[in-house]
Amino acid sequence: MAAAAGALFLASLVVVGDLWRSSRATEERAIRTLISEWAEAYRNLDAKRLAAHETHEVEVVDRFGRLRLQSATENEKLWSDTFEAISRKNPAPTVTVEHIEFLQPEVALVQVSWQFSEGILLVADNRLPLS
């Protein structure tokens, strides 16, 4: 009887493990979709849609080292102002998911990088350098 109970427990663990892997794959696809939609909003210079893909509690350190705590509305305005300064001829950034680590179900730590291969072209044909 103990052997049968042990086998049943092991089978349960296998089923739970399969469910976790399936759930994890679904969650990872959702994360990648979210990042892809964010990048698409950036390519379209769509501040409203881009801000909707970000958390409502945003902290930004700008290139001058100032920290601004912003609401969702202020975040959208920041992107809108940014997109007014960026040339429409500017190539979109390359967005790469570097790492996804699930801390627990429905909680993940995601490292994403985005790069502009030629810097950022501004409306006045000036270019922000890569570094």
N, C-alpha and C positions, 0 to 999 in steps of 0.2 A: 504494500500500500504506500509506503514511504517513497519507493522508487516511482510509482505512478504519480504521486503528488509532485515530486521533483520534476518529472517530465512535463507535467501540466504547467508548473510555474515557469519552466524554461520556454515552453511554447508561448505562454503569455508574454514573456519578455521579448520574444522574437516578434510577435504581433505588435506590441507597443513600440519596439524599435522601428519596425516598418512604417507604422503610422507617423512616428516622429520624423523619419527621413522624408516621407511624403509631404508632411506638413512643412518641414524645413525647406524643401524644394519649392513648394508653393509660396512660402514667405520670401524666399530669395528671388523668385520671379517677380513678386510684387515690389520688392525693393528696386530691382533693376528697371522695372517699368516706371516707377516713380522718378528715378534718376534720368531715364530716357525722356520722360515728359518734361522734366525741368530743363534739360538740354534743348529740347525742341522749343520750349517757351523762350529760352535765351536766343536761339537762332532766329526766331521771329520777333525778337525785341519786344516781347509781350510782358510788360511789367506786372500786370494784374494776375495773369496766369502763373508767372514765375513765382511771385510772392505767395500765391495760394498753395504752392508746393513746399513752402518752407514753414518752419514752426512759427507760431505767433509770438514766441519769446525769443527775439533775435538780438544777438549782441554782435556788433560789427566793430572791428578795429580797422579804420581806414588807413590809407598810406601815410598819413601824418601822425599816426599813433593814437588817435583819439578813439575812445570807446563810447559808443552811443547805444543806449538801451532804447529799443523801438517797439512800437505796436505794429500790428499787421498793416495798418494804413500807412504808417511812417516807412515801413519796409518797402511797400509798393511804391511810394513816392521816391525813395532812394533809387530803386531800379528804374523808375520812369525818368528821373533826372540823369541817371547814368546813361540810359539809352538815347537821350537827347544829345549827349556828347559823343556817342560812338557813331562812326560812319556806317551807313547801310552797306558799304562795300567791304566791311570788316568780316573776315572769315570767322565762323563760329568756333568756339573752343573745342578741343578734343577732350571728351569727358571719359575717364577711365575708373571703373570700380577696382580699387586696389585690393580690398580685403573686406569680407563680411564675416563677422563672428557673432553667433547667436549666444547671448548671455543666458537666456531662458526663452521658453516659447513666447513669441510675439515681441521680444526685446532683442535688438541686434545693434552691434557697434559696426558702423560702416565707414570705411575710409575711401574717399573719392578724391581724385585729382582732376583738375581741368587746366589745360595748357593752351596758350595761344602761340602757334609756331612762329609767327612773325611779329609778336607784340600786338597791341590794340591800336587800330587806326581810328583816329578821332575825326570829327566832321571837318575840321580845318586842315585836314591832311597831315596833321602832326601824328606821331606815333608814340604811344607809351612803350618803353623798352620792356624786354622780357624779364629783366631782373630789377 
